[in-house]
Amino acid sequence: EGIIIDEAVVSTQSTGGGSIVTLLKSRQYSFTSLRLFYQWFLVALLNYSFLYSMDKVAGAFIVNFMIQAVVPIPFGVFTSLVMRFVGRKKALFINLSIIVIACAFCMANINLGGGWTTERFAVVIATKWGVGCNWMVVTLLTNESLPTSIRATVQSTGSMVGRIGVFLAPFVGKLMDISPYLMYGMFIGLTLIGMLTGWWLPETRNKDLKGTIATEGEMELKKC
């Protein structure tokens, strides 16, 4: 018995089931995983960098955190509907586009410190929409893009890669003190790379999950 990946049977006894070794034996799934890992890194880095510099973005730290708690509710519902009726990749690109627009707006209105304005209020909402709701999209794409045998491995590895983004977030947030242009320019650049790598991710809407326990059971029944 073994795991079928790219028409090659990989022994579950020699590789330990759905391990990293099993994943690397498939060129297709290893490339898909690397693109997903970058999305995990990006969403974690942006999310915590924005949190770190929140008082400098809109000038009201506590109010901003309250907004960050409320915003995911309506926009999370919107993102879920887009994923359900339009597509996972479409939702990914919408959220990444929102991040680019919000960062570009910040660069165009660079006097970000002190005071509260409608513009800054909109920036907080936009960044939380684009970044926060993208957790949902990346998690779903990770689970639906890969067969059951390696799905948990990629999911846990992606979460670990995201921790690298969390670790770097305070240092990236410090760039706001050096130059807001530098920080937001970096965010735009990293997000554009995310859009480029996301282009080659598979669209999983209305697609059957690969290598599920149910399908493996059906195959066993056919053999009997």
N, C-alpha and C positions, 0 to 999 in steps of 0.2 A: 504494500500500500504506500501511497505517497501523495504529494501535492502537485497538481498539474499547473505549470506556469509556462506560458509561451510554448505549449505543446511538449514541454520537457517535464518528466516526472522527477521530482526532488524527494528523496527519502525523508520521511518525517523523523525516523530514528537517527539518521546521521546528522541532520541539521537542527534537531530540537524543535521540529514543528515550524511555526511561522516566525523564525528568527531573522535577524538582520542578514545572516548568511543566505537564507532562502530568498530574501528580497533582492539581494545583489546578484543572484543568479538570473534574474529577469531584467533585460535591458529596458523593456517597456515600463515595467512597474517601478524600477529604480529611478528613471527619469521623472515619472509622474510624482514619485515621493519627494524628490529633490525640489520640484516646483511647489509642492504642498508645504514642505519645510520652510521655504522662503516666505510663504504667506503667513505661516505661524509666527515666524520671526518678525515680520513686518507689523502685524497687528499688535503684537505684544510691545514692540518698541514704540510704536506711535501712541498706543493707549497710555502707557505709563510715562512717556515723555510729556504728553499733554497734561497728565495729572500733576507731574512734577512742576511744570511751569504754569499751572492754572491761574495763580494769582496775577501773573504777568500778562496772561492772555486777555483776561477780562476784568481784572482788578477787584474781584469780590470772591475770595476763596471759598467761604462757607456757602454762599448762594450758588456758586458754580457747582459745588458738590451735590447740592440739592437738585439742581437741574440735571446733573449727570445721572441721578437716580431715577428721575421721572422720564427723561427723553427716550430711553430704550423701550418704554412701553408702547407708545404709538408707532415709533419707527421700527421697532422690532416686529410688530404686527405687519407693517408695510413690507419689510424685508421678507417675512415669511410668505406673504401673498405673492410677491415677485418670484420667489423660489418655486412656489407651488404652481403658478399659472404661466410664468414666462421662462424661467430657467435659473439654475444655480449660478452659472457664469454671468448671466445678465445682472443678477443681484450683486455679484462680486464687483463687476465693472461699475455699476451705479454707485456703490459705496466708495470705491477707490476714486471715482471721479469727484464725489463730494469732498473727499479729503484734499484733492489737488485744488479744487475751487476755493475751499476754505483757507488753505495755506497761501494761495495766490492773493486772496483778499487781505490776509494779514500783512503780506509783503507790501501791498499797495497802500495800506493804512498802518504804517509802522509805529505810530505813536500809541503803543498798546498799554502803557502803564497808567495806573490811577484812573479813578472815575468809572462810571458805568454808562454805556451807551447801547442803543438798539443794535448797532453794528456788532459790538463785542458780544452781546447776548446771542446774536445769530451765529457768530463764529463758534461759540461754545456748543450750541445745539448741533451745528453742522459737523463739527469734529466728533462729537459723541455719536451721532448718527452713522457717519462713515466708518469710524474706528470700532465703536462698541458693537454695532450690529454685524460687523464683518466676522466677529467670533463665530456667530451662528453659521454663516456661509462656509467658512473654512472648515469648521467641524463636520458639517454635513458632507461637503465635498470629499473630505478625507475618508469618511466612513463609506461613501457610496462609490468611490473610484477604484477600490481595491478589493480583491477576494478575501473571504473570511479568514483564510489561512494566515494572512499577513496584515490584516486590518488593524488588529490591536497593537501590533508592533509599530506600524507607521503612526497610529494615533498617539501612542505614548512617546515615541521619538519626536514627533512634531511638537508635542507639549514641552518636551525637554529643550528643543531648539528655541521655543518661545521664551524659555527662561533666560536664554542668552540676551534676548531683546530687553527683558526686564532688568537684567544686570547692567546693560549699557544705558538704560533710560535716564538715570540721574546725570550721567556725564553729557548725554546729548541735550538734556534740558538746560544744562549749564551754558550751552551755546547762546541761549537767550541773553545772558549777561554780556557776552562778547559781541554778538551781532544777531539781531532777530532775522536779518536777511539770510545769514548762514544757516540758522536752524530750520527755518521754513523752506529755504532752498534745498536743504538736505532731505526734508520730508517729501517735497515734490519729486525729487530725483528718485528716492527709494520707492515711492508709490508708483511712479511711471514704470520702474523695473518690475514692480508687482503686477501691473497691468500687462506688461509684455510676457512675463512668465505665465500669467493666468490665461493668456490666449491659447496656450497649448494644453491646458487642463481639459479633461473630458467633460462634456455636458452629460450629467447623470439624470436629468429630469425624465420621468417616464421610462427609465431603463431598468431592467432587471439587475438585482445585485449579483455580483460575480462570485461563484464558488460558495454559495451559502450552504448551511447544513441541510436545508430543504432540498436543494437541487442535488446534493451529494446523496441524500437518502433516496431520491427518485432514481438516480443512476444505479444504486445498489439494488433497488427493486427490479430494475430492468435486467440486471444480471441474473437474478434468481429464476 
